[in-house]
Amino acid sequence: MRDSMNHSYDADREGARWPGFLLEAAAYPFLIQRNMALVRNFFRREFLGRFRGSLLGVFWVLVHPIFLFLTYYLVFGLMFAVRSPEGAHPLWYPMYLFTGVLAWTAFVETAVRCTTLIIENGNLIKKVAFPAQLLPLHLIAVNLVVYLVGVLAYYILSALTGFVFPGYGLLLLPLVLVVQALFTIGVGLILASWNVFFRDINQIFPIVANLWFFATPIFWYEEMLLGRGGDLSGIRTLLGWLEWNPMTPLLRAHRAVLGIPLPDGTAPSMGYILDAVGTAALPAVFFFFFGFLVFRSLQHRFADEV
C-alpha cells in the first residue's frame, strides 16, 4: 500500500515538473550556447575517433553513404528495374535514391548510436552538473558533416551531367537540417533513456529501423507504385498511412531544397519547398518536446541504473 502511494506521489511530482521541462526544452538553444565548448570537445573526439588509424582517414566520411547508394541502386535500380518517371532526366532516379540515402543515413546512424549514449557515458551521468540532454548533439553534428559532403558530391555530379544546378531553395537547407536535428534529438533522447531500463532497446531498434527504411520513400516514389495498374485503392490507402511516417515529409523537404525535380519533370517551386519544410517541421517539433519530456522525467534515475 505504501509503495503504491509512493509511486502515485512520484508520478504526481513528475507531472508537476513537466511544465518546467517544457520550458527547458524551449530554452535548449541557450543550453547549447552555455555548453558550446563541451559540445565541441565531444564532436572532435567523435569525429577523429571514427577515422584515427585508418588509411583513408576522413575520406571514409563519403565511402559509407556511396556504398549504401550503390548497393540499393544495384538492387532496386538494376535487379528490380526501377526507372525514372517517363519524361524525366535519366539520372532522376539515381539522384532521388542518393539524396534519400544521405538523409536517412544521417538520421538512423545517429539514432542507433543514441541507444547506448547514457550507458557509455555513465561516469559523466553520475555528475549532477553534467547536461546529459546534450549528448546526442555531437553525433548529429558528425553525421550532418557526412551528409554535407554527400550533398557536395551530389552537386558536383549534377553540374557535370547537367542534371540540376543550385537554386534559391538551397538557401533553406540550413532550416531543413535544423528540422532534422530536432527530430533526431527527440528520437535519440527517447531511445537513450529507455535503453537505460530496457537494454533490449539497443537490439530492437536496428530491427525497427530496417522496417522503417522500407516504409520511407527512399527507393520508391508514389507515382512508381500508382503506375503499376490494377486496383489502386489498396495502394492509395497504404500511401495515406505512410504519410504519417515523420521521415516522409522530411525526405520530401530534403529533396525539394536540393532541387530534385518533381516526378512530372518540373522544378520544385518556392511555395512547394516552404510547404514541404513546414510539413516536416510539425512532427519534428513534436518529437523533440516529447523526447525531452521523456528524458528529463527519467533522468533522476539514470545514475542508479548505470
C-alpha positions as CSV (number, residue, x, y, z in Angstrom):
1,M,0.0,0.0,0.0
2,R,2.8,2.4,0.9
3,D,4.7,1.5,-2.3
4,S,1.6,2.3,-4.3
5,M,1.2,5.6,-2.5
6,N,4.8,6.5,-3.1
7,H,4.5,5.6,-6.8
8,S,1.5,7.8,-7.1
9,Y,3.3,10.6,-5.3
10,D,6.3,10.3,-7.6
11,A,4.0,10.3,-10.7
12,D,2.2,13.4,-9.4
13,R,5.6,15.1,-8.7
14,E,6.9,14.3,-12.2
15,G,3.6,15.6,-13.7
16,A,4.0,18.8,-11.8
17,R,7.6,19.2,-13.2
18,W,6.6,18.7,-16.8
19,P,5.8,22.4,-17.4
20,G,9.3,23.2,-16.2
21,F,10.7,20.5,-18.5
22,L,8.8,22.1,-21.5
23,L,10.4,25.4,-20.6
24,E,13.8,23.7,-20.5
25,A,13.2,22.2,-23.9
26,A,12.2,25.7,-25.3
27,A,15.5,27.0,-23.9
28,Y,17.5,24.2,-25.4
29,P,19.5,26.6,-27.8
30,F,20.6,28.6,-24.7
31,L,21.8,25.4,-23.1
32,I,23.8,24.6,-26.2
33,Q,25.3,28.1,-26.1
34,R,26.3,27.8,-22.5
35,N,28.0,24.5,-23.1
36,M,29.4,25.0,-26.6
37,A,32.9,24.1,-25.5
38,L,31.7,20.8,-24.2
39,V,29.8,20.1,-27.4
40,R,32.8,20.9,-29.5
41,N,35.0,18.6,-27.5
42,F,32.6,15.7,-27.8
43,F,32.3,16.4,-31.6
44,R,36.1,16.5,-32.0
45,R,36.5,13.3,-30.1
46,E,33.8,11.5,-32.1
47,F,34.9,12.8,-35.5
48,L,38.6,12.0,-35.0
49,G,37.9,8.7,-33.2
50,R,36.0,7.4,-36.2
51,F,39.0,7.7,-38.6
52,R,42.1,7.5,-36.3
53,G,44.4,4.9,-37.6
54,S,42.6,4.2,-40.9
55,L,44.3,4.5,-44.2
56,L,41.7,6.7,-45.9
57,G,41.1,8.9,-42.9
58,V,38.3,11.4,-43.3
59,F,37.6,10.1,-46.8
60,W,35.6,7.3,-45.1
61,V,33.0,10.1,-44.5
62,L,31.8,9.6,-48.0
63,V,32.6,6.0,-48.6
64,H,29.7,4.6,-46.4
65,P,26.8,6.6,-48.0
66,I,28.2,5.9,-51.5
67,F,28.5,2.2,-50.8
68,L,24.9,2.2,-49.5
69,F,23.7,4.0,-52.5
70,L,25.4,1.7,-54.9
71,T,24.0,-1.3,-53.1
72,Y,20.4,0.0,-53.2
73,Y,20.8,1.1,-56.8
74,L,22.1,-2.4,-57.8
75,V,19.1,-4.0,-56.0
76,F,16.3,-1.6,-56.9
77,G,17.5,0.2,-60.0
78,L,19.0,-2.8,-61.8
79,M,17.7,-6.0,-60.4
80,F,14.1,-4.7,-59.9
81,A,14.4,-2.3,-62.8
82,V,13.0,0.8,-61.0
83,R,13.2,3.6,-63.5
84,S,12.8,7.3,-63.6
85,P,9.3,8.6,-64.4
86,E,8.5,9.0,-68.1
87,G,10.0,12.2,-69.5
88,A,12.3,12.7,-66.5
89,H,16.1,13.1,-66.7
90,P,17.8,9.6,-66.9
91,L,19.6,10.5,-63.7
92,W,16.4,11.4,-61.8
93,Y,16.0,8.0,-60.0
94,P,19.7,7.6,-59.1
95,M,19.7,11.1,-57.7
96,Y,16.4,10.6,-55.9
97,L,17.8,7.4,-54.3
98,F,21.1,9.0,-53.4
99,T,19.6,12.0,-51.7
100,G,17.2,9.7,-49.8
101,V,20.1,7.5,-48.6
102,L,22.0,10.6,-47.5
103,A,19.2,12.0,-45.3
104,W,18.2,8.6,-44.0
105,T,21.7,7.6,-43.1
106,A,22.3,10.9,-41.2
107,F,19.2,10.1,-39.1
108,V,19.4,6.4,-38.5
109,E,23.2,6.2,-37.7
110,T,22.7,8.9,-35.0
111,A,19.6,7.2,-33.6
112,V,21.3,3.8,-33.4
113,R,24.3,5.3,-31.5
114,C,21.9,7.2,-29.2
115,T,20.6,3.9,-27.7
116,T,23.8,3.4,-25.7
117,L,24.7,7.0,-25.0
118,I,23.8,7.0,-21.4
119,I,25.4,3.7,-20.6
120,E,28.6,4.6,-22.4
121,N,28.8,7.9,-20.5
122,G,27.9,6.5,-17.1
123,N,30.8,8.2,-15.4
124,L,29.5,11.6,-16.6
125,I,25.9,10.9,-15.9
126,K,26.7,10.5,-12.2
127,K,27.9,14.1,-12.1
128,V,24.9,16.2,-11.2
129,A,26.0,19.3,-13.1
130,F,26.5,17.4,-16.4
131,P,23.8,18.3,-19.0
132,A,23.1,14.8,-20.3
133,Q,20.4,16.1,-22.7
134,L,23.1,17.5,-24.9
135,L,24.7,14.1,-25.6
136,P,23.1,13.4,-29.0
137,L,24.4,16.7,-30.4
138,H,27.9,15.6,-31.3
139,L,26.6,12.5,-33.0
140,I,24.1,14.6,-35.0
141,A,26.9,17.1,-36.0
142,V,29.2,14.3,-37.2
143,N,26.6,12.7,-39.3
144,L,25.5,16.1,-40.7
145,V,29.1,16.6,-41.9
146,V,28.8,13.3,-43.7
147,Y,25.5,14.5,-45.2
148,L,27.0,17.8,-46.4
149,V,30.0,16.0,-48.0
150,G,27.4,13.9,-49.8
151,V,25.5,17.0,-50.9
152,L,28.7,18.4,-52.3
153,A,29.3,15.2,-54.3
154,Y,25.7,15.4,-55.5
155,Y,26.1,18.9,-56.8
156,I,29.4,18.2,-58.5
157,L,27.9,15.2,-60.3
158,S,24.8,17.2,-61.2
159,A,26.9,20.1,-62.6
160,L,29.0,17.7,-64.7
161,T,25.9,16.0,-66.1
162,G,23.6,19.0,-66.3
163,F,21.0,17.3,-64.0
164,V,20.3,20.3,-61.7
165,F,22.1,23.4,-60.6
166,P,21.7,25.0,-57.1
167,G,18.6,27.2,-56.9
168,Y,17.1,29.6,-54.3
169,G,15.7,26.6,-52.4
170,L,19.2,25.7,-51.3
171,L,19.1,28.7,-49.0
172,L,16.6,26.8,-46.9
173,L,18.9,23.8,-46.5
174,P,20.1,25.0,-43.0
175,L,16.4,25.2,-41.9
176,V,15.9,21.6,-43.1
177,L,18.9,20.5,-41.2
178,V,17.6,22.2,-38.1
179,V,14.3,20.3,-38.5
180,Q,16.1,17.0,-38.9
181,A,18.3,17.8,-35.9
182,L,15.2,18.5,-33.8
183,F,13.6,15.2,-34.9
184,T,16.8,13.2,-34.3
185,I,17.3,14.8,-30.8
186,G,13.8,13.8,-29.8
187,V,14.1,10.2,-31.1
188,G,17.6,9.9,-29.7
189,L,16.6,11.1,-26.2
190,I,13.7,8.6,-26.1
191,L,16.0,5.7,-27.2
192,A,18.8,6.7,-24.8
193,S,16.5,6.9,-21.8
194,W,14.5,3.8,-22.5
195,N,17.7,1.7,-23.1
196,V,18.9,2.5,-19.5
197,F,16.0,0.5,-18.1
198,F,15.3,-1.9,-21.0
199,R,18.7,-2.9,-22.5
200,D,16.9,-4.8,-25.3
201,I,16.2,-1.4,-27.0
202,N,19.7,-1.5,-28.3
203,Q,18.9,-4.8,-30.1
204,I,15.3,-3.9,-31.1
205,F,15.7,-0.5,-32.7
206,P,18.0,-1.6,-35.5
207,I,15.3,-4.2,-36.5
208,V,12.6,-1.5,-36.3
209,A,14.9,0.9,-38.3
210,N,15.1,-1.7,-41.1
211,L,11.3,-1.9,-41.3
212,W,11.1,1.9,-41.1
213,F,13.5,2.1,-44.1
214,F,11.1,0.3,-46.3
215,A,8.2,2.4,-45.1
216,T,10.1,5.6,-46.1
217,P,10.2,6.9,-49.7
218,I,13.9,6.3,-50.2
219,F,13.9,3.8,-53.1
220,W,10.2,4.1,-54.0
221,Y,8.1,7.1,-55.0
222,E,4.3,7.4,-55.2
223,E,4.0,7.5,-59.0
224,M,6.0,4.3,-59.3
225,L,3.6,2.5,-57.0
226,L,0.5,4.0,-58.6
227,G,1.7,3.3,-62.1
228,R,1.6,-0.5,-61.7
229,G,-2.1,-0.6,-62.8
230,G,-4.8,-2.8,-61.4
231,D,-6.9,-1.9,-58.4
232,L,-5.1,1.1,-56.9
233,S,-7.4,1.5,-53.9
234,G,-5.1,-0.6,-51.6
235,I,-2.0,1.4,-52.8
236,R,-3.7,4.7,-52.1
237,T,-4.7,3.6,-48.7
238,L,-1.2,2.4,-47.9
239,L,0.3,5.7,-49.1
240,G,-2.2,7.5,-46.9
241,W,-0.9,5.6,-43.9
242,L,2.7,6.2,-44.9
243,E,2.1,9.9,-44.8
244,W,2.1,9.6,-41.0
245,N,5.7,8.4,-41.2
246,P,7.6,11.5,-39.9
247,M,10.5,10.7,-42.3
248,T,8.3,11.0,-45.3
249,P,7.8,14.8,-45.2
250,L,11.4,15.2,-44.0
251,L,12.8,13.4,-47.1
252,R,10.4,15.4,-49.3
253,A,11.9,18.6,-47.8
254,H,15.5,17.4,-48.3
255,R,14.9,16.7,-52.0
256,A,13.0,19.9,-52.5
257,V,15.8,22.2,-51.3
258,L,18.3,20.1,-53.2
259,G,16.4,20.7,-56.4
260,I,15.3,17.2,-57.2
261,P,12.6,17.7,-59.9
262,L,9.1,16.5,-59.2
263,P,8.1,13.3,-61.0
264,D,6.4,15.3,-63.7
265,G,9.7,16.9,-64.5
266,T,9.0,20.4,-63.1
267,A,11.4,22.0,-60.7
268,P,10.0,22.5,-57.1
269,S,8.7,26.0,-56.6
270,M,9.5,28.1,-53.6
271,G,5.9,27.6,-52.4
272,Y,6.3,23.8,-52.7
273,I,9.6,23.9,-50.8
274,L,8.2,26.0,-48.0
275,D,5.2,23.7,-47.7
276,A,7.5,20.7,-47.6
277,V,9.7,22.2,-44.9
278,G,6.7,23.3,-42.8
279,T,5.1,19.9,-43.0
280,A,8.3,18.2,-41.9
281,A,8.7,20.7,-39.0
282,L,5.4,19.7,-37.3
283,P,6.4,16.1,-36.3
284,A,10.0,17.1,-35.7
285,V,8.9,19.7,-33.1
286,F,6.5,17.2,-31.5
287,F,9.1,14.5,-31.2
288,F,11.7,17.0,-29.9
289,F,9.5,18.1,-27.0
290,F,8.1,14.6,-26.3
291,G,11.6,13.1,-26.3
292,F,12.9,15.9,-24.0
293,L,10.0,15.3,-21.6
294,V,10.6,11.5,-21.5
295,F,14.4,12.0,-21.0
296,R,14.1,14.6,-18.2
297,S,11.3,12.7,-16.4
298,L,13.6,9.6,-16.2
299,Q,16.9,11.4,-15.8
300,H,16.9,11.3,-12.0
301,R,17.1,7.5,-12.1
302,F,20.0,7.2,-14.6
303,A,22.8,7.3,-12.0
304,D,21.3,4.3,-10.1
305,E,21.0,2.2,-13.3
306,V,24.3,2.8,-15.0
